[in-house]
């Protein structure tokens, strides 16, 4: 099982970024959330089987490339904490 957190910087708020990530998540057997942060960045936390998590994170990065200019990626240890994928409010 994998847990990957990605923080996206750029024009990622107010452009439908979280909604697009939610739509992408429906293609994969993953759980977690996408959330706007107070500093103008967006946080993505994806958990599930290694292959599913990796593919989703890669697709988000590629499909939404025009919105972000940098990212911070961190792999976290542990079992999944969420039962589905959602948009999380502040």
QUIZIJO-V735961 format. One record per pair of residues at least 6 apart in sequence whose ideal C-beta (glycine too) atoms are under 7 Angstrom apart, sorted by the first residue. I is the first residue (numbers start at 1). J is the second residue. Records with the same first field share a line. If there is no record, write none. Layout:
I: J ; J
This chain:
1: 47 ; 48 ; 49 ; 79 ; 80
2: 47 ; 48 ; 50 ; 53 ; 75
3: 47 ; 76 ; 78
4: 46 ; 53 ; 57 ; 73 ; 75
5: 43 ; 44 ; 45 ; 74 ; 76
6: 44 ; 57 ; 71 ; 73
7: 41 ; 43 ; 71 ; 72
8: 41 ; 42 ; 44 ; 68 ; 71
9: 41 ; 68 ; 69 ; 70 ; 71
10: 67 ; 68 ; 69
11: 67
12: 41 ; 42 ; 67 ; 68
13: 36 ; 40 ; 42
15: 67
17: 42 ; 64 ; 67
18: 34 ; 36 ; 42 ; 87
20: 64
21: 34 ; 44 ; 60
22: 34 ; 85 ; 87
24: 56 ; 59 ; 60 ; 63
25: 56 ; 85
28: 52 ; 55 ; 56
29: 48 ; 49 ; 52
30: 46 ; 47 ; 48 ; 52 ; 53 ; 56 ; 85
31: 47 ; 48 ; 80 ; 82 ; 83 ; 84 ; 85
32: 45 ; 46 ; 47 ; 82 ; 85
33: 45 ; 82 ; 85 ; 86 ; 87 ; 88
34: 42 ; 44 ; 87 ; 88
35: 42 ; 43 ; 88
36: 42 ; 90
37: 43
38: 90
44: 60
46: 53 ; 56 ; 57
47: 53 ; 80 ; 81 ; 82
48: 80
